[in-house]
Amino acid sequence: MFAKVKSMVFIDSLRLHLNAKTDSSFKAVLKDDKGSVCSSMETIMPSENHEMEWTGLNTLPYGVYSLELSNGDEEMKMRLVKRV
């Protein structure tokens, strides 16, 4: 497991703790319950601080989302809830 989400419930941002190799590509995709992509990001893994905050999610409607994370060959999926 190369990443952990600090909380499975979010309001306007997600905080991720990353445990992968530095200098590798990291991609995150947030999909709604119908499978439509609502937000995505791609970055290089931070070399010092392994915490990352994904901001700008305040415009998404409340509900259940799927978070798909990938780091090279590794992939993870988890369900999250956006609430008030």
HTML snippet that shows the backbone in 3Dmol.js (N, CA, C, O; Angstrom):
<script src="https://3Dmol.org/build/3Dmol-min.js"></script>
<div id="view" style="width:600px;height:400px;position:relative"></div>
<script>
const pdb = `
ATOM      1  N   MET A   1       0.842  -1.165   0.000  1.00  0.00           N
ATOM      2  CA  MET A   1       0.000   0.000   0.000  1.00  0.00           C
ATOM      3  C   MET A   1       0.895   1.239   0.000  1.00  0.00           C
ATOM      4  O   MET A   1       1.651   1.467   0.944  1.00  0.00           O
ATOM      5  N   PHE A   2       0.804   2.028  -1.055  1.00  0.00           N
ATOM      6  CA  PHE A   2       1.704   3.173  -1.194  1.00  0.00           C
ATOM      7  C   PHE A   2       1.096   4.491  -0.739  1.00  0.00           C
ATOM      8  O   PHE A   2       1.789   5.507  -0.699  1.00  0.00           O
ATOM      9  N   ALA A   3      -0.203   4.491  -0.392  1.00  0.00           N
ATOM     10  CA  ALA A   3      -0.842   5.727   0.051  1.00  0.00           C
ATOM     11  C   ALA A   3      -1.959   5.422   1.040  1.00  0.00           C
ATOM     12  O   ALA A   3      -2.583   4.361   0.999  1.00  0.00           O
ATOM     13  N   LYS A   4      -2.195   6.387   1.933  1.00  0.00           N
ATOM     14  CA  LYS A   4      -3.304   6.308   2.878  1.00  0.00           C
ATOM     15  C   LYS A   4      -4.017   7.645   2.857  1.00  0.00           C
ATOM     16  O   LYS A   4      -3.384   8.699   2.781  1.00  0.00           O
ATOM     17  N   VAL A   5      -5.326   7.593   2.923  1.00  0.00           N
ATOM     18  CA  VAL A   5      -6.123   8.806   3.050  1.00  0.00           C
ATOM     19  C   VAL A   5      -6.356   9.014   4.539  1.00  0.00           C
ATOM     20  O   VAL A   5      -6.755   8.091   5.249  1.00  0.00           O
ATOM     21  N   LYS A   6      -6.103  10.238   5.009  1.00  0.00           N
ATOM     22  CA  LYS A   6      -6.232  10.512   6.444  1.00  0.00           C
ATOM     23  C   LYS A   6      -7.647  10.295   6.947  1.00  0.00           C
ATOM     24  O   LYS A   6      -7.840   9.846   8.077  1.00  0.00           O
ATOM     25  N   SER A   7      -8.648  10.610   6.118  1.00  0.00           N
ATOM     26  CA  SER A   7     -10.036  10.420   6.514  1.00  0.00           C
ATOM     27  C   SER A   7     -10.840  10.003   5.294  1.00  0.00           C
ATOM     28  O   SER A   7     -10.630  10.536   4.205  1.00  0.00           O
ATOM     29  N   MET A   8     -11.752   9.061   5.459  1.00  0.00           N
ATOM     30  CA  MET A   8     -12.593   8.598   4.356  1.00  0.00           C
ATOM     31  C   MET A   8     -13.759   9.553   4.105  1.00  0.00           C
ATOM     32  O   MET A   8     -14.543   9.349   3.177  1.00  0.00           O
ATOM     33  N   VAL A   9     -13.873  10.578   4.918  1.00  0.00           N
ATOM     34  CA  VAL A   9     -14.905  11.609   4.762  1.00  0.00           C
ATOM     35  C   VAL A   9     -14.177  12.928   4.516  1.00  0.00           C
ATOM     36  O   VAL A   9     -13.232  13.258   5.231  1.00  0.00           O
ATOM     37  N   PHE A  10     -14.617  13.684   3.503  1.00  0.00           N
ATOM     38  CA  PHE A  10     -13.970  14.965   3.216  1.00  0.00           C
ATOM     39  C   PHE A  10     -15.016  16.045   2.983  1.00  0.00           C
ATOM     40  O   PHE A  10     -16.184  15.755   2.721  1.00  0.00           O
ATOM     41  N   ILE A  11     -14.576  17.295   3.083  1.00  0.00           N
ATOM     42  CA  ILE A  11     -15.451  18.439   2.850  1.00  0.00           C
ATOM     43  C   ILE A  11     -14.971  19.213   1.631  1.00  0.00           C
ATOM     44  O   ILE A  11     -15.712  19.350   0.656  1.00  0.00           O
ATOM     45  N   ASP A  12     -13.738  19.724   1.671  1.00  0.00           N
ATOM     46  CA  ASP A  12     -13.229  20.499   0.547  1.00  0.00           C
ATOM     47  C   ASP A  12     -11.809  20.122   0.125  1.00  0.00           C
ATOM     48  O   ASP A  12     -11.281  20.690  -0.831  1.00  0.00           O
ATOM     49  N   SER A  13     -11.188  19.178   0.821  1.00  0.00           N
ATOM     50  CA  SER A  13      -9.845  18.726   0.448  1.00  0.00           C
ATOM     51  C   SER A  13      -9.598  17.319   0.991  1.00  0.00           C
ATOM     52  O   SER A  13     -10.278  16.860   1.909  1.00  0.00           O
ATOM     53  N   LEU A  14      -8.622  16.655   0.408  1.00  0.00           N
ATOM     54  CA  LEU A  14      -8.202  15.324   0.864  1.00  0.00           C
ATOM     55  C   LEU A  14      -6.746  15.404   1.290  1.00  0.00           C
ATOM     56  O   LEU A  14      -5.931  16.020   0.603  1.00  0.00           O
ATOM     57  N   ARG A  15      -6.416  14.792   2.408  1.00  0.00           N
ATOM     58  CA  ARG A  15      -5.038  14.733   2.864  1.00  0.00           C
ATOM     59  C   ARG A  15      -4.547  13.305   2.681  1.00  0.00           C
ATOM     60  O   ARG A  15      -5.139  12.364   3.207  1.00  0.00           O
ATOM     61  N   LEU A  16      -3.457  13.150   1.929  1.00  0.00           N
ATOM     62  CA  LEU A  16      -2.895  11.838   1.619  1.00  0.00           C
ATOM     63  C   LEU A  16      -1.531  11.679   2.260  1.00  0.00           C
ATOM     64  O   LEU A  16      -0.743  12.624   2.296  1.00  0.00           O
ATOM     65  N   HIS A  17      -1.251  10.493   2.764  1.00  0.00           N
ATOM     66  CA  HIS A  17       0.085  10.144   3.244  1.00  0.00           C
ATOM     67  C   HIS A  17       0.653   9.124   2.261  1.00  0.00           C
ATOM     68  O   HIS A  17       0.085   8.048   2.074  1.00  0.00           O
ATOM     69  N   LEU A  18       1.777   9.470   1.636  1.00  0.00           N
ATOM     70  CA  LEU A  18       2.345   8.655   0.565  1.00  0.00           C
ATOM     71  C   LEU A  18       3.545   7.858   1.052  1.00  0.00           C
ATOM     72  O   LEU A  18       4.409   8.397   1.744  1.00  0.00           O
ATOM     73  N   ASN A  19       3.606   6.582   0.696  1.00  0.00           N
ATOM     74  CA  ASN A  19       4.691   5.685   1.100  1.00  0.00           C
ATOM     75  C   ASN A  19       5.378   5.070  -0.109  1.00  0.00           C
ATOM     76  O   ASN A  19       5.807   3.918  -0.047  1.00  0.00           O
ATOM     77  N   ALA A  20       5.489   5.791  -1.182  1.00  0.00           N
ATOM     78  CA  ALA A  20       6.068   5.232  -2.412  1.00  0.00           C
ATOM     79  C   ALA A  20       7.461   5.799  -2.640  1.00  0.00           C
ATOM     80  O   ALA A  20       7.934   6.667  -1.907  1.00  0.00           O
ATOM     81  N   LYS A  21       8.102   5.276  -3.683  1.00  0.00           N
ATOM     82  CA  LYS A  21       9.436   5.741  -4.051  1.00  0.00           C
ATOM     83  C   LYS A  21       9.374   7.200  -4.497  1.00  0.00           C
ATOM     84  O   LYS A  21       8.438   7.606  -5.185  1.00  0.00           O
ATOM     85  N   THR A  22      10.372   7.980  -4.104  1.00  0.00           N
ATOM     86  CA  THR A  22      10.426   9.366  -4.541  1.00  0.00           C
ATOM     87  C   THR A  22      10.814   9.417  -6.015  1.00  0.00           C
ATOM     88  O   THR A  22      11.323   8.442  -6.568  1.00  0.00           O
ATOM     89  N   ASP A  23      10.574  10.535  -6.628  1.00  0.00           N
ATOM     90  CA  ASP A  23      10.865  10.784  -8.045  1.00  0.00           C
ATOM     91  C   ASP A  23      10.071   9.870  -8.974  1.00  0.00           C
ATOM     92  O   ASP A  23      10.469   9.656 -10.120  1.00  0.00           O
ATOM     93  N   SER A  24       8.966   9.337  -8.496  1.00  0.00           N
ATOM     94  CA  SER A  24       8.104   8.538  -9.362  1.00  0.00           C
ATOM     95  C   SER A  24       6.790   9.284  -9.556  1.00  0.00           C
ATOM     96  O   SER A  24       6.423  10.134  -8.745  1.00  0.00           O
ATOM     97  N   SER A  25       6.096   8.963 -10.621  1.00  0.00           N
ATOM     98  CA  SER A  25       4.846   9.636 -10.950  1.00  0.00           C
ATOM     99  C   SER A  25       3.716   9.113 -10.069  1.00  0.00           C
ATOM    100  O   SER A  25       3.610   7.911  -9.828  1.00  0.00           O
ATOM    101  N   PHE A  26       2.882  10.018  -9.597  1.00  0.00           N
ATOM    102  CA  PHE A  26       1.741   9.688  -8.757  1.00  0.00           C
ATOM    103  C   PHE A  26       0.505  10.290  -9.403  1.00  0.00           C
ATOM    104  O   PHE A  26       0.500  11.472  -9.745  1.00  0.00           O
ATOM    105  N   LYS A  27      -0.546   9.491  -9.573  1.00  0.00           N
ATOM    106  CA  LYS A  27      -1.771   9.963 -10.211  1.00  0.00           C
ATOM    107  C   LYS A  27      -2.960   9.627  -9.325  1.00  0.00           C
ATOM    108  O   LYS A  27      -3.038   8.538  -8.755  1.00  0.00           O
ATOM    109  N   ALA A  28      -3.889  10.579  -9.216  1.00  0.00           N
ATOM    110  CA  ALA A  28      -5.113  10.382  -8.434  1.00  0.00           C
ATOM    111  C   ALA A  28      -6.305  10.829  -9.270  1.00  0.00           C
ATOM    112  O   ALA A  28      -6.266  11.881  -9.908  1.00  0.00           O
ATOM    113  N   VAL A  29      -7.362  10.025  -9.262  1.00  0.00           N
ATOM    114  CA  VAL A  29      -8.587  10.335  -9.996  1.00  0.00           C
ATOM    115  C   VAL A  29      -9.758  10.147  -9.043  1.00  0.00           C
ATOM    116  O   VAL A  29      -9.880   9.113  -8.387  1.00  0.00           O
ATOM    117  N   LEU A  30     -10.613  11.155  -8.975  1.00  0.00           N
ATOM    118  CA  LEU A  30     -11.803  11.106  -8.131  1.00  0.00           C
ATOM    119  C   LEU A  30     -13.019  11.010  -9.046  1.00  0.00           C
ATOM    120  O   LEU A  30     -13.248  11.874  -9.892  1.00  0.00           O
ATOM    121  N   LYS A  31     -13.805   9.926  -8.856  1.00  0.00           N
ATOM    122  CA  LYS A  31     -14.981   9.688  -9.695  1.00  0.00           C
ATOM    123  C   LYS A  31     -16.238   9.681  -8.843  1.00  0.00           C
ATOM    124  O   LYS A  31     -16.216   9.284  -7.678  1.00  0.00           O
ATOM    125  N   ASP A  32     -17.348  10.133  -9.450  1.00  0.00           N
ATOM    126  CA  ASP A  32     -18.622  10.103  -8.730  1.00  0.00           C
ATOM    127  C   ASP A  32     -19.216   8.695  -8.779  1.00  0.00           C
ATOM    128  O   ASP A  32     -18.611   7.782  -9.340  1.00  0.00           O
ATOM    129  N   ASP A  33     -20.407   8.523  -8.187  1.00  0.00           N
ATOM    130  CA  ASP A  33     -21.008   7.190  -8.104  1.00  0.00           C
ATOM    131  C   ASP A  33     -21.459   6.643  -9.456  1.00  0.00           C
ATOM    132  O   ASP A  33     -21.775   5.459  -9.562  1.00  0.00           O
ATOM    133  N   LYS A  34     -21.494   7.488 -10.495  1.00  0.00           N
ATOM    134  CA  LYS A  34     -21.823   7.025 -11.843  1.00  0.00           C
ATOM    135  C   LYS A  34     -20.575   6.682 -12.659  1.00  0.00           C
ATOM    136  O   LYS A  34     -20.686   6.195 -13.784  1.00  0.00           O
ATOM    137  N   GLY A  35     -19.388   6.933 -12.100  1.00  0.00           N
ATOM    138  CA  GLY A  35     -18.136   6.620 -12.785  1.00  0.00           C
ATOM    139  C   GLY A  35     -17.554   7.759 -13.586  1.00  0.00           C
ATOM    140  O   GLY A  35     -16.548   7.575 -14.271  1.00  0.00           O
ATOM    141  N   SER A  36     -18.166   8.945 -13.520  1.00  0.00           N
ATOM    142  CA  SER A  36     -17.646  10.112 -14.233  1.00  0.00           C
ATOM    143  C   SER A  36     -16.486  10.727 -13.457  1.00  0.00           C
ATOM    144  O   SER A  36     -16.543  10.830 -12.231  1.00  0.00           O
ATOM    145  N   VAL A  37     -15.432  11.136 -14.167  1.00  0.00           N
ATOM    146  CA  VAL A  37     -14.287  11.766 -13.528  1.00  0.00           C
ATOM    147  C   VAL A  37     -14.673  13.170 -13.086  1.00  0.00           C
ATOM    148  O   VAL A  37     -15.099  13.988 -13.902  1.00  0.00           O
ATOM    149  N   CYS A  38     -14.524  13.449 -11.796  1.00  0.00           N
ATOM    150  CA  CYS A  38     -14.857  14.751 -11.233  1.00  0.00           C
ATOM    151  C   CYS A  38     -13.619  15.619 -11.037  1.00  0.00           C
ATOM    152  O   CYS A  38     -13.685  16.842 -11.155  1.00  0.00           O
ATOM    153  N   SER A  39     -12.503  14.988 -10.741  1.00  0.00           N
ATOM    154  CA  SER A  39     -11.261  15.706 -10.524  1.00  0.00           C
ATOM    155  C   SER A  39     -10.104  14.723 -10.669  1.00  0.00           C
ATOM    156  O   SER A  39     -10.249  13.532 -10.393  1.00  0.00           O
ATOM    157  N   SER A  40      -8.960  15.232 -11.103  1.00  0.00           N
ATOM    158  CA  SER A  40      -7.774  14.383 -11.203  1.00  0.00           C
ATOM    159  C   SER A  40      -6.533  15.233 -10.989  1.00  0.00           C
ATOM    160  O   SER A  40      -6.557  16.451 -11.162  1.00  0.00           O
ATOM    161  N   MET A  41      -5.464  14.579 -10.617  1.00  0.00           N
ATOM    162  CA  MET A  41      -4.178  15.257 -10.471  1.00  0.00           C
ATOM    163  C   MET A  41      -3.065  14.263 -10.741  1.00  0.00           C
ATOM    164  O   MET A  41      -3.214  13.060 -10.529  1.00  0.00           O
ATOM    165  N   GLU A  42      -1.959  14.788 -11.209  1.00  0.00           N
ATOM    166  CA  GLU A  42      -0.766  13.972 -11.452  1.00  0.00           C
ATOM    167  C   GLU A  42       0.431  14.803 -11.030  1.00  0.00           C
ATOM    168  O   GLU A  42       0.540  15.979 -11.376  1.00  0.00           O
ATOM    169  N   THR A  43       1.322  14.183 -10.283  1.00  0.00           N
ATOM    170  CA  THR A  43       2.481  14.893  -9.767  1.00  0.00           C
ATOM    171  C   THR A  43       3.632  13.916  -9.553  1.00  0.00           C
ATOM    172  O   THR A  43       3.458  12.704  -9.680  1.00  0.00           O
ATOM    173  N   ILE A  44       4.788  14.440  -9.234  1.00  0.00           N
ATOM    174  CA  ILE A  44       5.936  13.629  -8.847  1.00  0.00           C
ATOM    175  C   ILE A  44       5.881  13.472  -7.327  1.00  0.00           C
ATOM    176  O   ILE A  44       5.567  14.422  -6.611  1.00  0.00           O
ATOM    177  N   MET A  45       6.186  12.282  -6.845  1.00  0.00           N
ATOM    178  CA  MET A  45       6.154  12.024  -5.411  1.00  0.00           C
ATOM    179  C   MET A  45       7.097  12.980  -4.692  1.00  0.00           C
ATOM    180  O   MET A  45       8.237  13.160  -5.121  1.00  0.00           O
ATOM    181  N   PRO A  46       6.639  13.596  -3.605  1.00  0.00           N
ATOM    182  CA  PRO A  46       7.515  14.504  -2.852  1.00  0.00           C
ATOM    183  C   PRO A  46       8.650  13.720  -2.196  1.00  0.00           C
ATOM    184  O   PRO A  46       8.452  12.612  -1.699  1.00  0.00           O
ATOM    185  N   SER A  47       9.857  14.323  -2.203  1.00  0.00           N
ATOM    186  CA  SER A  47      11.020  13.606  -1.673  1.00  0.00           C
ATOM    187  C   SER A  47      11.179  13.772  -0.162  1.00  0.00           C
ATOM    188  O   SER A  47      11.765  12.907   0.488  1.00  0.00           O
ATOM    189  N   GLU A  48      10.669  14.864   0.407  1.00  0.00           N
ATOM    190  CA  GLU A  48      10.856  15.073   1.837  1.00  0.00           C
ATOM    191  C   GLU A  48       9.577  14.854   2.628  1.00  0.00           C
ATOM    192  O   GLU A  48       9.504  13.945   3.455  1.00  0.00           O
ATOM    193  N   ASN A  49       8.586  15.667   2.384  1.00  0.00           N
ATOM    194  CA  ASN A  49       7.332  15.557   3.120  1.00  0.00           C
ATOM    195  C   ASN A  49       6.416  14.598   2.379  1.00  0.00           C
ATOM    196  O   ASN A  49       6.027  14.876   1.244  1.00  0.00           O
ATOM    197  N   HIS A  50       6.069  13.493   2.984  1.00  0.00           N
ATOM    198  CA  HIS A  50       5.245  12.486   2.330  1.00  0.00           C
ATOM    199  C   HIS A  50       3.754  12.729   2.542  1.00  0.00           C
ATOM    200  O   HIS A  50       2.935  11.842   2.304  1.00  0.00           O
ATOM    201  N   GLU A  51       3.408  13.931   2.987  1.00  0.00           N
ATOM    202  CA  GLU A  51       2.010  14.315   3.122  1.00  0.00           C
ATOM    203  C   GLU A  51       1.650  15.219   1.954  1.00  0.00           C
ATOM    204  O   GLU A  51       2.437  16.077   1.555  1.00  0.00           O
ATOM    205  N   MET A  52       0.464  15.020   1.415  1.00  0.00           N
ATOM    206  CA  MET A  52       0.015  15.829   0.291  1.00  0.00           C
ATOM    207  C   MET A  52      -1.446  16.195   0.524  1.00  0.00           C
ATOM    208  O   MET A  52      -2.241  15.362   0.959  1.00  0.00           O
ATOM    209  N   GLU A  53      -1.793  17.441   0.233  1.00  0.00           N
ATOM    210  CA  GLU A  53      -3.183  17.863   0.367  1.00  0.00           C
ATOM    211  C   GLU A  53      -3.730  18.194  -1.011  1.00  0.00           C
ATOM    212  O   GLU A  53      -3.149  18.992  -1.747  1.00  0.00           O
ATOM    213  N   TRP A  54      -4.856  17.573  -1.355  1.00  0.00           N
ATOM    214  CA  TRP A  54      -5.541  17.788  -2.627  1.00  0.00           C
ATOM    215  C   TRP A  54      -6.676  18.757  -2.347  1.00  0.00           C
ATOM    216  O   TRP A  54      -7.699  18.384  -1.772  1.00  0.00           O
ATOM    217  N   THR A  55      -6.489  19.998  -2.755  1.00  0.00           N
ATOM    218  CA  THR A  55      -7.469  21.041  -2.469  1.00  0.00           C
ATOM    219  C   THR A  55      -8.359  21.289  -3.683  1.00  0.00           C
ATOM    220  O   THR A  55      -8.162  20.693  -4.742  1.00  0.00           O
ATOM    221  N   GLY A  56      -9.326  22.161  -3.520  1.00  0.00           N
ATOM    222  CA  GLY A  56     -10.200  22.552  -4.615  1.00  0.00           C
ATOM    223  C   GLY A  56     -11.360  21.609  -4.847  1.00  0.00           C
ATOM    224  O   GLY A  56     -11.947  21.608  -5.929  1.00  0.00           O
ATOM    225  N   LEU A  57     -11.702  20.807  -3.855  1.00  0.00           N
ATOM    226  CA  LEU A  57     -12.801  19.853  -4.008  1.00  0.00           C
ATOM    227  C   LEU A  57     -14.109  20.399  -3.440  1.00  0.00           C
ATOM    228  O   LEU A  57     -15.094  19.668  -3.338  1.00  0.00           O
ATOM    229  N   ASN A  58     -14.123  21.674  -3.072  1.00  0.00           N
ATOM    230  CA  ASN A  58     -15.309  22.272  -2.470  1.00  0.00           C
ATOM    231  C   ASN A  58     -16.457  22.454  -3.460  1.00  0.00           C
ATOM    232  O   ASN A  58     -17.601  22.614  -3.035  1.00  0.00           O
ATOM    233  N   THR A  59     -16.189  22.435  -4.763  1.00  0.00           N
ATOM    234  CA  THR A  59     -17.255  22.620  -5.753  1.00  0.00           C
ATOM    235  C   THR A  59     -17.980  21.319  -6.090  1.00  0.00           C
ATOM    236  O   THR A  59     -18.994  21.339  -6.788  1.00  0.00           O
ATOM    237  N   LEU A  60     -17.475  20.199  -5.605  1.00  0.00           N
ATOM    238  CA  LEU A  60     -18.118  18.912  -5.875  1.00  0.00           C
ATOM    239  C   LEU A  60     -19.383  18.776  -5.040  1.00  0.00           C
ATOM    240  O   LEU A  60     -19.420  19.232  -3.897  1.00  0.00           O
ATOM    241  N   PRO A  61     -20.427  18.151  -5.596  1.00  0.00           N
ATOM    242  CA  PRO A  61     -21.640  17.931  -4.799  1.00  0.00           C
ATOM    243  C   PRO A  61     -21.405  16.877  -3.711  1.00  0.00           C
ATOM    244  O   PRO A  61     -20.494  16.055  -3.815  1.00  0.00           O
ATOM    245  N   TYR A  62     -22.227  16.915  -2.687  1.00  0.00           N
ATOM    246  CA  TYR A  62     -22.123  15.934  -1.610  1.00  0.00           C
ATOM    247  C   TYR A  62     -22.495  14.563  -2.134  1.00  0.00           C
ATOM    248  O   TYR A  62     -23.350  14.446  -3.011  1.00  0.00           O
ATOM    249  N   GLY A  63     -21.859  13.514  -1.605  1.00  0.00           N
ATOM    250  CA  GLY A  63     -22.179  12.161  -2.028  1.00  0.00           C
ATOM    251  C   GLY A  63     -21.005  11.211  -1.878  1.00  0.00           C
ATOM    252  O   GLY A  63     -20.033  11.509  -1.184  1.00  0.00           O
ATOM    253  N   VAL A  64     -21.107  10.061  -2.538  1.00  0.00           N
ATOM    254  CA  VAL A  64     -20.103   9.000  -2.470  1.00  0.00           C
ATOM    255  C   VAL A  64     -19.229   9.080  -3.719  1.00  0.00           C
ATOM    256  O   VAL A  64     -19.725   9.262  -4.831  1.00  0.00           O
ATOM    257  N   TYR A  65     -17.926   8.940  -3.516  1.00  0.00           N
ATOM    258  CA  TYR A  65     -16.944   9.021  -4.605  1.00  0.00           C
ATOM    259  C   TYR A  65     -15.990   7.833  -4.541  1.00  0.00           C
ATOM    260  O   TYR A  65     -15.814   7.216  -3.490  1.00  0.00           O
ATOM    261  N   SER A  66     -15.379   7.523  -5.682  1.00  0.00           N
ATOM    262  CA  SER A  66     -14.316   6.531  -5.757  1.00  0.00           C
ATOM    263  C   SER A  66     -13.009   7.263  -5.995  1.00  0.00           C
ATOM    264  O   SER A  66     -12.923   8.129  -6.866  1.00  0.00           O
ATOM    265  N   LEU A  67     -12.003   6.918  -5.228  1.00  0.00           N
ATOM    266  CA  LEU A  67     -10.677   7.487  -5.405  1.00  0.00           C
ATOM    267  C   LEU A  67      -9.784   6.400  -5.971  1.00  0.00           C
ATOM    268  O   LEU A  67      -9.633   5.340  -5.365  1.00  0.00           O
ATOM    269  N   GLU A  68      -9.188   6.655  -7.137  1.00  0.00           N
ATOM    270  CA  GLU A  68      -8.270   5.716  -7.776  1.00  0.00           C
ATOM    271  C   GLU A  68      -6.883   6.331  -7.758  1.00  0.00           C
ATOM    272  O   GLU A  68      -6.659   7.407  -8.313  1.00  0.00           O
ATOM    273  N   LEU A  69      -5.949   5.633  -7.111  1.00  0.00           N
ATOM    274  CA  LEU A  69      -4.574   6.098  -7.000  1.00  0.00           C
ATOM    275  C   LEU A  69      -3.664   5.155  -7.759  1.00  0.00           C
ATOM    276  O   LEU A  69      -3.866   3.941  -7.734  1.00  0.00           O
ATOM    277  N   SER A  70      -2.661   5.703  -8.436  1.00  0.00           N
ATOM    278  CA  SER A  70      -1.686   4.855  -9.117  1.00  0.00           C
ATOM    279  C   SER A  70      -0.291   5.444  -8.962  1.00  0.00           C
ATOM    280  O   SER A  70      -0.094   6.660  -8.965  1.00  0.00           O
ATOM    281  N   ASN A  71       0.663   4.540  -8.826  1.00  0.00           N
ATOM    282  CA  ASN A  71       2.067   4.892  -8.686  1.00  0.00           C
ATOM    283  C   ASN A  71       2.850   3.850  -9.457  1.00  0.00           C
ATOM    284  O   ASN A  71       3.188   2.796  -8.918  1.00  0.00           O
ATOM    285  N   GLY A  72       3.141   4.138 -10.714  1.00  0.00           N
ATOM    286  CA  GLY A  72       3.808   3.155 -11.552  1.00  0.00           C
ATOM    287  C   GLY A  72       2.889   1.973 -11.801  1.00  0.00           C
ATOM    288  O   GLY A  72       1.799   2.140 -12.348  1.00  0.00           O
ATOM    289  N   ASP A  73       3.317   0.776 -11.405  1.00  0.00           N
ATOM    290  CA  ASP A  73       2.530  -0.435 -11.598  1.00  0.00           C
ATOM    291  C   ASP A  73       1.505  -0.669 -10.493  1.00  0.00           C
ATOM    292  O   ASP A  73       0.596  -1.484 -10.652  1.00  0.00           O
ATOM    293  N   GLU A  74       1.644   0.037  -9.384  1.00  0.00           N
ATOM    294  CA  GLU A  74       0.742  -0.156  -8.250  1.00  0.00           C
ATOM    295  C   GLU A  74      -0.516   0.686  -8.419  1.00  0.00           C
ATOM    296  O   GLU A  74      -0.451   1.832  -8.864  1.00  0.00           O
ATOM    297  N   GLU A  75      -1.666   0.109  -8.061  1.00  0.00           N
ATOM    298  CA  GLU A  75      -2.933   0.826  -8.108  1.00  0.00           C
ATOM    299  C   GLU A  75      -3.739   0.531  -6.853  1.00  0.00           C
ATOM    300  O   GLU A  75      -3.659  -0.558  -6.284  1.00  0.00           O
ATOM    301  N   MET A  76      -4.515   1.521  -6.435  1.00  0.00           N
ATOM    302  CA  MET A  76      -5.388   1.379  -5.276  1.00  0.00           C
ATOM    303  C   MET A  76      -6.721   2.039  -5.593  1.00  0.00           C
ATOM    304  O   MET A  76      -6.781   3.005  -6.353  1.00  0.00           O
ATOM    305  N   LYS A  77      -7.789   1.511  -5.006  1.00  0.00           N
ATOM    306  CA  LYS A  77      -9.111   2.120  -5.127  1.00  0.00           C
ATOM    307  C   LYS A  77      -9.748   2.143  -3.750  1.00  0.00           C
ATOM    308  O   LYS A  77      -9.599   1.205  -2.967  1.00  0.00           O
ATOM    309  N   MET A  78     -10.458   3.222  -3.462  1.00  0.00           N
ATOM    310  CA  MET A  78     -11.181   3.305  -2.197  1.00  0.00           C
ATOM    311  C   MET A  78     -12.399   4.202  -2.359  1.00  0.00           C
ATOM    312  O   MET A  78     -12.461   5.034  -3.264  1.00  0.00           O
ATOM    313  N   ARG A  79     -13.356   4.020  -1.476  1.00  0.00           N
ATOM    314  CA  ARG A  79     -14.589   4.816  -1.514  1.00  0.00           C
ATOM    315  C   ARG A  79     -14.505   5.902  -0.457  1.00  0.00           C
ATOM    316  O   ARG A  79     -14.074   5.664   0.672  1.00  0.00           O
ATOM    317  N   LEU A  80     -14.928   7.108  -0.848  1.00  0.00           N
ATOM    318  CA  LEU A  80     -14.920   8.256   0.049  1.00  0.00           C
ATOM    319  C   LEU A  80     -16.299   8.905   0.060  1.00  0.00           C
ATOM    320  O   LEU A  80     -17.104   8.688  -0.846  1.00  0.00           O
ATOM    321  N   VAL A  81     -16.561   9.696   1.082  1.00  0.00           N
ATOM    322  CA  VAL A  81     -17.836  10.393   1.187  1.00  0.00           C
ATOM    323  C   VAL A  81     -17.548  11.872   1.382  1.00  0.00           C
ATOM    324  O   VAL A  81     -16.754  12.255   2.242  1.00  0.00           O
ATOM    325  N   LYS A  82     -18.209  12.707   0.566  1.00  0.00           N
ATOM    326  CA  LYS A  82     -18.141  14.157   0.768  1.00  0.00           C
ATOM    327  C   LYS A  82     -19.394  14.554   1.528  1.00  0.00           C
ATOM    328  O   LYS A  82     -20.510  14.196   1.149  1.00  0.00           O
ATOM    329  N   ARG A  83     -19.193  15.296   2.603  1.00  0.00           N
ATOM    330  CA  ARG A  83     -20.321  15.709   3.431  1.00  0.00           C
ATOM    331  C   ARG A  83     -20.205  17.177   3.778  1.00  0.00           C
ATOM    332  O   ARG A  83     -19.244  17.849   3.403  1.00  0.00           O
ATOM    333  N   VAL A  84     -21.216  17.670   4.512  1.00  0.00           N
ATOM    334  CA  VAL A  84     -21.263  19.077   4.936  1.00  0.00           C
ATOM    335  C   VAL A  84     -20.217  19.308   6.006  1.00  0.00           C
ATOM    336  O   VAL A  84     -20.081  20.424   6.506  1.00  0.00           O
TER     337      VAL A  84
END
`;
const viewer = $3Dmol.createViewer("view");
viewer.addModel(pdb, "pdb");
viewer.setStyle({}, {cartoon: {color: "spectrum"}});
viewer.zoomTo();
viewer.render();
</script>
